[in-house]
């Protein structure tokens, strides 16, 4: 054997040893497969959302050897399911759900563990609703994506009434004048489906955050046991709401319509010019059905002087971790990946999920109304009031505000009924 060939064989053997050693090291360092049960709460979900979550699931398996086992959980009997899980200390490792007045309840029942250690304010405090997802001074959930309260409007009906559709009226005075002009042109100004009082919920929670300086201010004055709903600002707002009703600015027959009956169809079918909604879904539906020349979306006009008057009120989908999980490190990894700018950008662009993350690049958003919405969320948002009080208070709200609109009780009586409901839960 020549010396040259021998040197080549030695070199090859050396490289082979290195490659095999690195391979063995990689196998040795690869973490064992961990399976996490994940609850996704909701009665319906879009194919686009399923696709995004399937992609996320594949990423978790590829990057961390974590296998996510999704379970879509219906809102029906949800509280019972959570109680059962807490008693049995099993059922899910990670859960995310629509955050409507449930966080305190989940914490009290033992469903979520504190997360401050893993999501410190110094790093995550800029996320939408971060400060509002706390109980007794501790963080118990992270905001996955948000559902901002918005006005969606039919620009074609604005033009028909001789109104310029942009910019949308920014003050209550201009808003009322716009309603009057639309009505004079034979157009119902506002979508209204208040059978069961659900329109009361939406309208109350879109506008009343403006009266407060912060979520803490709101909770202390209204939601806490020591507080009261009978606040001068809320009394004033209920009378303003009743003025809209008495002036005939809501869709004809609205008291007999269910919210779902008119939620999107009224704007698409030219039956009303404006609607107040949770999230941009009605805007996107109107745009898809009628085109971008017809679909518009804006902030709710300002009526109050609180520091939150220019904040975007929003509810959110939150992610929490079970106290009993045997895979805490992996569960935290999953939640951190949910919070990442990369994933939230993907969810926004592919499934229209509005990000809680302040680092999402808004320049990637092509739709001007969606771009404006995300920009406003990044600058200033607050928790929608609905996400902060109990189910019993919500039931009192939707029932007694209707009685006030019909002139059967006073505004003070309606708000006092919400106070009385605090004792139920």
Secondary structure, DSSP 8 states (H G I E B T S, - for coil): --HHHHHHHHHHHHHHHHHHHHHHHHHHHS---EEEEEEEE-S---HHHHHHHHHHHHHHHHHH-EEEEEEEE-STTHHHHHHHHHHHT-S-SEEEEEESS-HHHHHHHT-----TTTS-HHHHTTSTTGGGSEETTEE--EEEEEEEEEEEEEHHHHHHTT---SS---BHHHHHHHHHHHHHTT---B----GGGHHHHHHHHHHGGGGSS-HHHHIIIIISTT--S--HHHHHHHHHHHHHHHTT-B-TTGGGS-HHHHTTHHHHTTS-SEEEEESSHHHHHHHHHH-TTTEEEE---B---STTTTSEEEEEEEEEE-TT-S-HHHHHHHHHHHHSHHHHHHHHHHH--EES-TTS-GGG---HHHHHHHHHHHH-EEE-GGGTS-HHHHHHHHHHHHHHHTTSS-HHHHHHHHHHHTTT-
